[in-house]
């Protein structure tokens, strides 16, 4: 369904992205920017992007690791997990990454109102995009590690969040802090672990993934159409 494209940023650099468009005859709903986990724009993220396209959105997943090396795709082994953590939290320049995401949002804006959804590291980036970037009309953040350290910011668009109560990476004590600080942001908690949306991982939880997806689609339908 999708294809690789190039996104040009304001500083004249380029990154790759995966673009999926609705099939001919499908009513278009706007656009969705899909922000990757620490594993890159891999098979799962492409499937997620295709899924939003099937719902009528033009969906784009920027390859935010391209500033480090092109087309990085990781799996879910311990070695890949360690590599992904190194890429996201040690090698990536966060401010530069936000420039790349802004360029993707600007591109997506040509297809209508823009929603942003992200997972894991992308969940944190979704929160930062909702707070700091322009052109975002709605956001849905899944188990964003690091959000608790960025509660001094205020979202500029309707935002919802999803966390798993079994997530050792983001303890419920952190989720409680998020809920207390962000009274206007619905925070949904599921009987699931970190990464519950990814059906390529052992932590996948079909029931939680389905409910979070339904809530995200309803959120986008309300604010992007």
C-alpha positions as CSV (number, residue, x, y, z in Angstrom):
1,X,0.0,0.0,0.0
2,X,2.8,2.4,0.9
3,X,5.9,3.8,-0.6
4,X,9.2,5.4,0.5
5,X,9.4,9.2,0.0
6,X,11.8,12.0,0.9
7,X,11.0,14.8,3.3
8,X,13.0,18.0,3.1
9,X,13.5,20.0,6.3
10,X,13.9,23.7,6.8
11,X,17.7,23.3,7.2
12,X,17.9,21.9,3.7
13,X,18.5,18.3,4.9
14,X,16.5,15.3,3.9
15,X,15.2,12.2,5.6
16,X,13.2,9.3,4.3
17,X,9.7,8.5,5.3
18,X,7.1,5.8,4.6
19,X,3.9,7.2,3.0
20,X,0.6,5.2,2.8
21,X,-2.5,6.7,1.1
22,X,-6.1,5.5,1.2
23,X,-7.3,3.3,-1.6
24,X,-9.2,5.0,-4.4
25,X,-12.8,5.5,-3.5
26,X,-12.0,5.6,0.3
27,X,-13.3,8.8,1.9
28,X,-10.3,10.8,3.1
29,X,-10.2,12.0,6.7
30,X,-7.1,14.1,6.9
31,X,-3.6,12.9,7.7
32,X,-1.7,11.1,10.4
33,X,2.0,11.3,11.3
34,X,3.2,8.0,12.8
35,X,6.2,8.3,15.1
36,X,8.4,5.2,15.4
37,X,9.6,3.2,18.4
38,X,13.3,2.9,19.1
39,X,13.4,0.2,16.4
40,X,13.0,2.5,13.4
41,X,10.4,2.5,10.7
42,X,10.4,-1.3,10.6
43,X,7.7,-3.8,9.4
44,X,5.5,-3.1,12.4
45,X,5.5,0.7,11.9
46,X,4.8,0.3,8.2
47,X,1.8,-1.9,9.1
48,X,0.6,0.7,11.6
49,X,0.9,3.4,8.9
50,X,-0.9,1.2,6.4
51,X,-3.7,0.7,9.0
52,X,-4.3,4.4,9.3
53,X,-4.4,4.7,5.5
54,X,-7.0,2.0,5.4
55,X,-9.1,4.2,7.8
56,X,-9.0,7.0,5.3
57,X,-6.0,9.0,6.4
58,X,-2.9,9.9,4.4
59,X,-0.3,8.5,6.8
60,X,3.4,9.3,7.0
61,X,6.1,7.7,9.2
62,X,9.3,9.8,9.2
63,X,12.5,7.8,9.5
64,X,14.0,9.9,12.3
65,X,17.1,7.8,12.5
66,X,18.1,8.8,9.0
67,X,20.2,11.6,10.5
68,X,22.4,8.9,12.0
69,X,22.2,6.3,9.1
70,X,19.7,5.7,6.4
71,X,16.9,3.1,6.7
72,X,17.7,1.7,10.1
73,X,15.3,-1.1,11.0
74,X,15.6,-3.2,14.2
75,X,13.9,-6.2,15.6
76,X,13.0,-7.0,19.2
77,X,16.0,-9.0,20.5
78,X,17.9,-7.8,23.5
79,X,20.7,-6.7,21.2
80,X,18.3,-4.7,19.0
81,X,16.8,-3.2,22.2
82,X,20.2,-2.0,23.3
83,X,21.0,-0.6,19.9
84,X,17.7,1.2,19.7
85,X,18.2,2.8,23.2
86,X,21.7,3.9,22.1
87,X,20.3,5.4,18.8
88,X,17.3,7.2,20.4
89,X,18.8,8.4,23.7
90,X,22.5,8.8,23.0
91,X,23.1,9.4,19.3
92,X,20.0,11.3,18.2
93,X,19.8,15.1,18.5
94,X,16.4,15.8,19.9
95,X,16.1,19.3,18.6
96,X,17.1,18.2,15.2
97,X,14.5,15.4,15.4
98,X,11.8,17.9,16.2
99,X,12.8,19.8,13.1
100,X,12.4,16.6,11.0
101,X,9.0,15.9,12.6
102,X,7.9,19.5,11.9
103,X,8.8,19.0,8.2
104,X,6.8,15.8,8.1
105,X,3.8,17.6,9.8
106,X,4.1,20.4,7.2
107,X,4.0,17.8,4.4
108,X,1.1,16.0,5.9
109,X,-0.8,19.3,6.3
110,X,-1.2,19.3,2.5
111,X,-3.7,16.5,2.9
112,X,-5.8,18.1,5.6
113,X,-5.7,18.4,9.4
114,X,-2.9,16.5,11.0
115,X,-2.9,14.0,13.8
116,X,0.2,12.6,15.4
117,X,0.5,9.2,17.0
118,X,3.6,7.6,18.4
119,X,4.8,4.6,20.3
120,X,7.5,4.2,23.0
121,X,10.1,6.8,22.1
122,X,7.6,8.0,19.5
123,X,5.1,8.4,22.4
124,X,7.4,11.0,24.0
125,X,8.0,12.7,20.6
126,X,4.2,12.8,20.1
127,X,3.9,14.7,23.4
128,X,6.7,17.1,22.5
129,X,5.1,17.6,19.0
130,X,1.8,18.4,20.6
131,X,3.4,21.0,22.9
132,X,6.1,22.5,20.7
133,X,5.3,22.1,17.0
134,X,2.8,23.8,14.8
135,X,0.1,22.4,12.6
136,X,-0.9,19.5,14.9
137,X,-4.6,19.2,15.4
138,X,-4.7,16.1,17.6
139,X,-2.3,13.7,19.3
140,X,-2.3,10.2,20.7
141,X,0.7,9.1,22.7
142,X,1.3,5.4,23.5
143,X,3.5,4.5,26.5
144,X,5.9,7.5,26.0
145,X,8.9,7.0,28.2
146,X,10.2,10.4,29.4
147,X,6.9,12.3,29.4
148,X,7.1,12.5,33.2
149,X,10.3,14.6,32.8
150,X,8.5,17.0,30.4
151,X,5.5,18.0,32.4
152,X,6.4,21.7,32.4
153,X,5.1,21.9,28.8
154,X,1.5,22.4,27.8
155,X,-0.2,20.7,24.8
156,X,-1.4,23.0,22.0
157,X,-4.0,20.5,20.7
158,X,-6.4,17.8,22.1
159,X,-4.2,15.0,23.3
160,X,-4.8,11.5,24.8
161,X,-2.3,9.0,26.3
162,X,-2.1,5.3,26.7
163,X,-0.1,3.3,29.3
164,X,0.1,-0.3,30.5
165,X,-0.2,-0.9,34.2
166,X,2.4,-3.8,33.9
167,X,5.0,-1.6,32.3
168,X,8.2,-1.7,34.3
169,X,9.7,1.0,32.1
170,X,7.0,3.5,33.0
171,X,5.8,2.7,36.6
172,X,2.3,3.7,37.6
173,X,3.8,6.2,40.0
174,X,5.0,8.1,36.9
175,X,1.6,7.7,35.3
176,X,0.0,9.2,38.4
177,X,2.3,12.2,38.2
178,X,1.3,12.7,34.5
179,X,-2.4,12.5,35.4
180,X,-2.0,14.9,38.2
181,X,-0.1,17.4,36.1
182,X,-2.1,17.1,32.9
183,X,-5.7,17.3,34.2
184,X,-7.0,18.2,30.7
185,X,-5.4,15.2,29.0
186,X,-7.3,11.9,29.2
187,X,-4.8,9.2,30.4
188,X,-6.0,5.6,29.6
189,X,-4.5,2.7,31.6
190,X,-4.6,-0.9,30.3
191,X,-4.0,-4.3,31.9
192,X,-1.0,-4.6,29.6
193,X,2.8,-4.3,29.4
194,X,5.0,-1.9,27.5
195,X,4.7,-2.3,23.8
196,X,1.2,-3.7,24.0
197,X,0.3,-2.4,20.6
198,X,3.0,-4.2,18.7
199,X,1.9,-7.6,17.5
200,X,5.5,-8.5,16.7
201,X,6.5,-8.5,20.4
202,X,5.8,-10.9,23.2
203,X,4.2,-8.0,25.2
204,X,1.4,-7.6,22.6
205,X,-2.0,-7.5,24.1
206,X,-4.8,-7.8,21.5
207,X,-7.5,-6.5,23.8
208,X,-5.6,-3.4,24.9
209,X,-4.3,-2.7,21.4
210,X,-7.8,-2.8,20.0
211,X,-9.3,-0.5,22.6
212,X,-6.5,2.0,22.4
213,X,-6.8,2.0,18.6
214,X,-10.6,2.6,18.8
215,X,-10.0,5.5,21.2
216,X,-7.3,7.0,18.9
217,X,-9.5,6.7,15.8
218,X,-12.4,8.3,17.7
219,X,-10.1,11.1,18.9
220,X,-8.9,11.7,15.4
221,X,-12.4,11.5,13.9
222,X,-13.5,14.2,16.3
223,X,-10.6,16.6,15.7
224,X,-9.3,16.0,12.1
225,X,-12.5,15.7,10.0
